[in-house]
Amino acid sequence: MSVAEMGTLTLVRVKEFSKITLIRFTKIMNGLSKLRLIAHHRKGLVISLAVWLAVNVAGYFAYQFMAGGFHDSFYQAGLSAAQSLATKSGPFVLEKDALALSVEIKQLQDVEDLEFAAIIDHENIIITHTDTELMDRKFEPLQNESPIDTIDETTITRGFLPDQTEVVGFLKTITFSGVEIGKVYIALSASRLSGTLNRLRQGYLSGVILTTLLLVVVLFWVQRRTRAKSVKVRKDFESMKRVGPYVLRRKVARGGMAELFLADYVREDGFRRKVAIKRIRPHLAENPDFIKMFTREARLAALLQHPNIVQIFDYGNIEKAYFIAMEYIDGRNLGEILTDFGQGLPVDHTVFIMSEICKGLDYSHTKRDDNTGEPLDIVHRDISPQNMLVSYQGEVKISDFGISKARSEPSLTQAGVIKGKMAYLSPEQALGEPVDHRTDIYALGLVFYETLTGKRVYRFSSDIEAIRSIPKMDIDPLTRAMPEIPTELNRIVMKCIEKEKDRRYQNASALYADLGAMRKALKITFDASDLGEFMNKNFRERDPSSRPQSTPTE
């Protein structure tokens, strides 16, 4: 490969390397932006990466400039030597004055990288040569000689000497009165230029490696600093005894993203009220995406003021502790009740609980904006036993609107991303299709079925199996598992869990109406006081601490 080609190839490779570096930089930035390290120090790390990229781009241009300079000077030296010798040699070639021509050739000894110089007559016989032993012989071309370019009537070729030294040849025709009388041939060694270009390339690549290592050191340092800060924040959180006016009494539950505390709201005038505090866990306290989701949940739930929905009193950020202060429910969630009871609940208990949930759902589904009157179109999307709370006083409430959908709030869900617990997904959720309030009715039907039978309807070994199975899986009629239940109750439950949305109850009020009619027909008088008595009899003694049962965000 010629020096020219080598130089060109080197520049092409550097350009490709820089292009690939830029593409990889973009991909790295997109990937790392999702990491906690980047989320916490996004600005500083983006600056570091930008400096890294700028240094490497500057290195590329510096290499290109220096390599181009060496490349041009090499070829310019060969061209100048060939043209100068051809100009001076014309009269002496005509006379075949070997002595004078030898003097001219000796003047080229100062040309850097010169391997040989020769002057040839029109019959291709060497008149003079830097190697005197070759004089009067026929001029032999370079081995494996191939053309590179022609500049100012000087032909540039590449090839190898017998000892395999790579050289670049410059062939210039000698003319006298317009007639060709001979040629000048200058051969320059390519080794120095080749070595210089290789050293420049290695220096550039070494610079890329060095700056990359420095970047890694910076990232490592930032990671250690972040970890140390995280440990401190965690310790501060663990030792925190209050959040603003809320005195934390004890931790009652902890999920992957939030913790739940029993707390007292204490005013300066001595007023005290028991509340539940949901607080973001320390490792998420600086995650802007989760903060948005957490704040959105609080803001949306605060719009809902209904006896069958857990009330939100306050939310905010105090000393980097993002929290939601909510109504304290002295009881258990339905999932815990079913687990501890060990079997399905009686029909009258179940019908009352589901009727109360219907009232809360109907309120949230039909809620309108207080200012504009526009429907909010709220869909809970996570109706499950864990989000249905039953107090020791017989109250029934819906909790956790963390992944709910509403027109008034920006969606935090990407298209095709499934939200909700797999065991309570509707077919449209499993298919990633748009959802409406009928999705909540389907999930309520599954909970209804489970509460009566004591067994979950869907059980899957993996999320993939759930997504594939739910849209086409047939559910046995409730009467198959419980032949003794009223036929009307079987019809109501199975209508809730119809695969096609149009065949389900179209709203929670219609479901509530059918349950009310059935209660009246069957003369079911079970109410909140009866449910409270059931809760105290079966669970109060096992749960003397009376902890709130709202589940932290998972």
N, C-alpha and C positions, 0 to 999 in steps of 0.2 A: 504494500500500500504506500502511495506517495505521501510526502510530507503535506502537500496541499490537501489531499484527500483526508489525511489524518487530522489536519487542522479543522477542515470542514466537518468531518465526522464528530470530532470532539465538541465543536460548537453546537452541532445538532443534538448530541447527547445531553449537553448541559441545558439546552433549551427544553428538551423533553423532560429532563430531571426537574427543572424549575416548574414546568407545567404540571407534572405529576405531583410535585411537592405542594403546589397551590390546591390541586384537587383533593389531595389527602388532608391538607390543612382544613379545607372546608368540611370534609367528612368528619374529621376529628372534632372540629368545633361543634358540629351538629350532634355528634354522639356524646361528647363530654358535657354539653349544655344540660343534659338530663341527670348528670351525676350530682350528688350532694356537694362535693368539693367545688364544682363550677357554680352551682346555684348559690353557694355561700360567698364566693369570691369571684363572681363573674367578671366584674369590671377589671380587677387587677390581673386576672389570668388572661382575659382577652387582650389586655395591653401587652402582657408578656409574650403571648403567642404572636401578636402583631409585630412586636420588636424582633422576635425570632425570624419571622417571615421577611421583614424588611432587611435585616442583616444578611440573610441568605440571598435575597434578590440583589442587594448591593454587591455582594461577593460575586454573583454571576456576571454582573455588568463589568466589574473590575477585571475578572478573568477574561471576559470577551475582549475588553479593551487591550489588555496586555498581550493576550494571545494574538490578536489581530496585528498589534505592533510588531511583534517578533516575526510573524508570518510575512508581513509586507516588507520589512527590512531585508529579510532573507532573499526574497524574490527580486527586490529592487537591486540588491547587490549583484546578483547574477545577470540581470538585464543590463545594468550599467556597464559591467565588465565586458560583456559580449559586444554591446554596441560600440563602446569606446575602442576596443581592440579591432573591430571590423573597420571602423573609420580610419584608424591610423595605419592599418596594414595594407590598404589597397595598392599603393605604388610598389611596395616591397614584394607583394605576391605576384604582381605583373612581371617583375624582374626576377622573381624567385630568389630574392636576397635572403637566404636563410639566416645569415648573421644578424641582419637588421631585425628580422622577425623574432629571433631569439631574444634580442634586447627588449622588444616590446612585450614579449611573454613574461620575461623576468620581472617586469614592472607590476605584474599581477600577483607577485608573491605575498603582498600585503592583504590581498582579498581574503577575508575570513572564510573558513570552511572550504577553501579551494582544494579539490582532489587532483585535477589536472586541467591544462588548457592546451588546445591544439589549433594549428592553422593548416587548412587542407586546400589543395589546389582543385581545379575544376574536374580532375580525373580521380578525385577522392584519395589522393596520395598525401601523406602527412609531410608538410614542408618543415614544420618545427613543432616541438612538443616539450612540455615541461620534463618529460622523461626522454632524454636524448636518444636512448636506445631504440625508440619507436619511430624515429625520423626515417623518411623515405619508404615507410611501409604503408600498406593500404589501411585506411581508417576503418576500424570495426565498431559497429554500434554497440550500445550497452546491452547487456543480457536482459531479456524480458522487457525490452524497452517499449514504452507505450506513451502516446501523446497526452499532454495535460491541457495546453492552451497555446495560442499564438498572440503575442503582444508586440506591437510596433515591428512587425515583420520578423520577430524573433520567436522561433518555435521552442516551446518548453516541453521536455519529456521527462519521464522517470525511468529508472532501470537500476541494474546492479553491476558492479565491477566483478571481475573474476573471483575476488575474495569475498563476494557477497555483501560488500559495502553498498548501502543504498545511496544513490546520488540523484540529483536533479540536473538535467542537461539543458544548456541554453545554446541553440544553434542559430547563428546569424550569417546570412549570405553576404559575401564581399563582392561589390560591383565596381566597375571602372568604366566610365562613359556609358553607363547603362547596360554594360555586359557583365554577366556573372563570371568571375574569375576564380572564386574560391569560397571557403567557408571558415567561420570561427566557431569553435566548440569549447564551451566552458562547463565544467562539471563541479558542482558543489556538493559536499557531503551533507546528508540529511540528519546525521546522528545528533548534532547539537540542537537543531531546531526541534527534532522529535523529543529529545530529552527535556528541553525547556517546556514544550507544550504538555508533556506528561507530568512534569513537576507542578506546573500551574494547575492542571486538572486535579492532581492529587491534593494540592494545597487547598483548592476550592472545596473538594469533597471532605477533606479533613476539617475545614472550617464549618461545614454543615454538621458534621458529626459532633464537633466541639460545642457548637451553639445548641444542638439538640440535647447533648449531655447537660449543658448548663440549664436548659429549660426543664429537664427531668429533675435536676437538683432543686430548682425553684419550686416545681410541683410537689416534690417530696417535702420540702421545707414547709410549704403552705399546708400540705396534708397533715404534717405533724402539728403545726400550729392550730389547724382546724380541730384535730383530734383533742388536743389539750384544752382548747376552748370549749369543745363539746362536753368533755369530762367535767369542766368547771360549771358549765351551764346545767348539766345533769345533777351535779351535787347541789347547786343552788336551788334547782327545782325540787329536789328531794327534801331539802331542808326548809322549803317555803311553807310557812304556817298560815299564810293568808294571801288572798288575791284581792287587793283593794279592800272594800268593805266586807268581803266574804272570808270568814274564819274557817279554815279547813279542819274538820274534825278527824276524818279518817278516809283512807282510800278504800273504795268498795269494789272497784273493777278496773282492769286495764286491758285495752286492746292494742293493736299494732300501731295505731295512730293517735289515740287519745286515752286519757285517764278520767275516771269518774270518782268524785269525792262527795261525801256527805259534808255539808257545810252549814254555817249559820250566817245569815245576813244580819249584821249588827250596825245600827244607826247610832249617831252621837247622842241622841236623846234616850238611848237604852232600848229602843224597839229591836226585837230579835225575831227572825223567821228562819225556819229550816228550809234549805234549798239543796239542790244537786248541782255540782259544778263539773262540767265537762271541759277538760283542759288539754290542749295539744301537747303531745309528748315532746321532750326537749329536742330530739334529733330532727323534728319537723318544724321547730319554732322559727327557722329562718328559710323555710322552703316557700317561695312566693306562690307556687301553684297550689300547694295544699292550703296555704293561708286563704287564698281566694275561695277554695271549695268550702273551707270551714266557715268563713264569713258569710258565704252564700247560704249555707244551711241555716245559720242563725237568723239571717235577715228574712229568709223565706218562712221559716217556722214562726218567727215573731209576728208575721201577718195573720197567723191562724189563732183565733181566740175562740175555743170551743171546749165544752166539758169533756169531750172524748178525744182530745188531742193534748199532749203534754205541752204546758205553757212555757214560753220563753220569756224570762223577765229582763235579761240583760245579756250583752255580749260585748267583747272588746279586747284590748291589749293593755295589760298593766305590767310593767317591768318585763316586757317580752314574753309574758304569759298570756297567750290567746285563750280565751275561755268563753263558755256559754253558761249562764246561770239559768237554771230551769226549775220547773215545779218538782218538788220532792214527792215521789210516789212510794209510799210505805207498803211494799208488797213484793210481787214477783212477776217476771214475764211469763207468758203462756208456755214457752218452751221449757222453762224450769218446772212449771206446774205439771206438765205432762210427764216429764222425766221423773219427778218425785212421786207423782201419783201412780205411775207404773201402768196405767191403762187409759183408755179414752174416758172423757168426761160424760156424765149423763146427758141425755138429750136436752132437758130443760136448762141445764147449766150452759151447754154449748150454744143453744139458740139465743139465750140472753146475751152472752158475750159477743156473738157475731152480730146481733142486732145493734149493740152499742158501737161496734166497730163500723157498721154501715152508716150510722149517724155521723161519725167523725169523717169517714171517707166522702160521704155526700157533701158535707160542708166544704172540705178541701177541694173536691172536684168542681164545685159550683162557685167557689169564692171569686169575687170580683174586686177589681182595684177600687179602693175607697175614694180616690180622686176622680178617675176617669170613667168608672163603671164598666171598664173592659174586663171580660173574663180572664182570670189568671191561668186557666188550663193546667192546674197542678196535677201531676201524676206522681204518686209516691215511689213506685218502681221497686220497693223493697218490703212489701207486705209479707211478714213471716211471724212465726210464734215469738221470736226474740224481740220483735218490735211492737208487741201487744202487751201492755202492762195491766196487771190486775192488782188493786190495792186490797188491804185488809178491811177496808170499809165498803168494798164491793164496786169500786170505780173501775171502769175499763177505758184505757186510753191508748192512742197510737203515738209512737215515738219515732225519732230518727228520720228526719227528712233530708239526710245527708246527700243522697243521690237522686233526689226527686227532680222532676222536670217541670218547668213553669215558663210561660211566655214572658213574664216580667223579669226573669233572670237570664243572664247569658248562659248558653249551654257549655258545660265543661266536658261533654262527652264527644269523642270523635265518632264519625260515621262508621258503623259496623262494630263498634266496641260494645260488648255486652255489660249491662249494669244489673246488679241484683244477685241474690243467692241462687245457685244453680237448682236447688231442690224446689224452688218456687217460681221458676221462670215460666212465662207464657210462651206459646209457640212463636208469636211474633218477636218476642225478645230473643229467643234462641236463634231465630233467623236473622237477627240484626235489623229488623224492619222498624219503621216508626211506631211508636206506642201512644195510646191514649188511656183514659180512665178505665177502659175495659180490661186493660192489663192488670190493674189492681184488683178488679173483680175476679179475674181468673186465679190470681194468687190467693185471694181470700177464700175461694172455693177449695183450693188445695189445703189451706189451713183448717177450714171447716171439716173437710173429710178426715184430716189427721186428728183433729180434736175429738171427733166422735169415735174413731177406730183405735186411736192410740198408736197408729203406725203411719209413717211418712209415705206419701203416694209415690214420689220419685226417689229412687236410690241408684246412684251411678258411681262407677269406679273412677271416672275421670271427667273433666269438663268437656273434653271432645265427645265422649259418649253421650253426655247430657245434651249437647247441642245437636247431635245427630238424631237422638231418640225422641226428644220432647215433641217436635212437630208432628210425628207420625205415630207415637205410642198411644195405644188405646187404654183407657182407664176403666176398670171393672165398675159396674154399678155399685153404689153403696150398699144396696140390699144384699149383694152377694156376701159381703163381709158381715153385715148386720141385718139378717132377715127380719128381725123384729121391729125395725124402725118404721115410722109412718111413711107411707108411700109418697105423700106430699113432700116430706123432708128429703127423700131420695131425689125427687124431681128437682127441687130447689138447688140442692148441692150439685147435681150433675149438669144443670143448666149453667151454673157458674163456670164450670170447667169444660165447656164446649170448645173444640179446637178453633172453629170459625168465630170470629169476633161478633158477627151479626146475629149469631144464634145464642149468644150469652145474654145475660141481663145487660141492658144498655146503660144503666146507671144504678148507683147504689140505693137510691130512693125506691126503685122498683123492687129490688131485692128485700129491702127493709119492709116494704108493704106486704110482700108475700109471706115473710116471716111473721109479721104481725097478724095476718089473717090466719095463718096456721096455728099460732099461739092461742088465738081466740077460739078456733075450732076445736083444738085439743084441750082447751081450758087450762093452759099453762100459766100459772101465776108467779112463777119464779122471778124475783127481782133483785135489786142491788143489795138489799138487806140479807136476802138468802145467800147471795154470792159471798158477802162479807163473812157470814157465819161459816160457810164452807171453807173459806180461806183461813180463818182463824183456827178452826177445828183441825184442819189437815196440815197447815204449814206454819202457823205462828209459833208453836212450841219448838219446831225444828229451826226456827229463824228468830231467836229472841232479839237479835240486833236490829231487826226491821230495816233492812237496807233498801235504798232506792234501786229500781231495776232498769233504768234506762241504760241501754248498752252503748259503750263507747264506739266511735267509728272504727270500723275494721278496714 
